[in-house]
């Protein structure tokens, strides 16, 4: 398994492992989406912020589980 896991997550924990992979990917996707939205139309900034806050909720949910 990838060695770039955060040391706080034991590799024997499948949920933690999944979160460690899913969270950075999701954050990356949101950043790219935000960049595209901002580049296309400045007025869509609110939509991008909404996406980010939604994502943060999602990440928090994974972290709690």
C-alpha positions in Angstrom: 0.0 0.0 0.0 1.2 3.6 -0.6 3.8 4.7 1.9 2.5 8.3 1.9 -0.2 7.6 4.5 -0.4 10.0 7.4 1.4 8.3 10.3 -1.7 8.8 12.5 -3.6 6.3 10.4 -2.7 2.7 10.9 -2.6 0.9 7.5 -4.6 -2.0 9.1 -7.6 0.4 9.4 -9.4 0.2 6.0 -11.8 3.1 6.7 -8.9 5.4 7.7 -7.0 4.2 4.7 -9.9 5.0 2.4 -10.3 8.4 4.0 -6.6 9.1 3.6 -6.9 8.5 -0.1 -10.3 10.0 -0.7 -9.9 13.2 1.2 -6.8 14.6 -0.7 -8.4 13.6 -4.0 -11.6 15.3 -3.1 -9.9 18.5 -1.9 -7.8 18.5 -5.1 -10.9 18.2 -7.3 -12.6 21.0 -5.4 -9.6 23.3 -5.8 -9.4 22.6 -9.6 -13.2 23.2 -9.9 -12.9 26.4 -8.0 -10.0 27.6 -10.2 -12.1 26.8 -13.3 -15.2 28.6 -12.0 -13.3 31.7 -10.9 -11.5 31.8 -14.2 -14.7 31.5 -16.2 -16.9 33.9 -14.2 -16.0 35.9 -11.2 -19.7 36.0 -10.1 -19.6 32.2 -9.6 -17.4 32.7 -6.6 -20.3 32.0 -4.2 -21.0 28.7 -5.9 -17.4 27.7 -5.5 -17.4 28.6 -1.8 -20.6 26.6 -1.4 -18.8 23.6 -3.0 -15.9 24.0 -0.6 -18.0 24.2 2.5 -20.0 21.1 1.4 -16.8 19.3 0.8 -15.5 20.3 4.3 -18.7 18.8 5.8 -18.1 15.6 3.8 -14.5 15.4 5.0 -15.6 16.0 8.6 -18.1 13.2 8.3 -15.4 10.7 7.0 -13.1 11.8 9.8 -15.7 11.2 12.5 -16.6 7.8 11.1 
